[in-house]
Amino acid sequence: ETSGRLGDAAEQTLERILLAARQRDYPVVTVIGHTDTLGPRTANEQVGLRRAQSVAELLRQQGLEAMELRVESHGERNLLVTTPDATTEPRNRRVEVLVR
């Protein structure tokens, strides 16, 4: 959500992530924060990192047990929707979680 709180779909996704991690013997979880192209690239790296850290903390609070938990930012790299620089695109403001 724009407010920073998780919507219902995101809450359900967290549950699926936790289930996926529990189904592996030694899960490695990578949480990657993304942004749109609005703002300076360096600031977007930090925004993406804070976004990823927030989700990683939610996963920990909900009982994530992982052999390794990685938190990264791609900032405005790897856009979901390609846009020109300095463009607001809510679909690019996201967090990806990989469970291996």
ABEGO torsion letter per residue (X at the ends): XAAGBBBAAAAAAAAAAAAAAAABABBBBBBBBBBBABEBAAAAAAAAAAAAAAAAAAAAAAGBBBABBBBBBAEABGBABBBBBGBBBAAABBBBBBBX
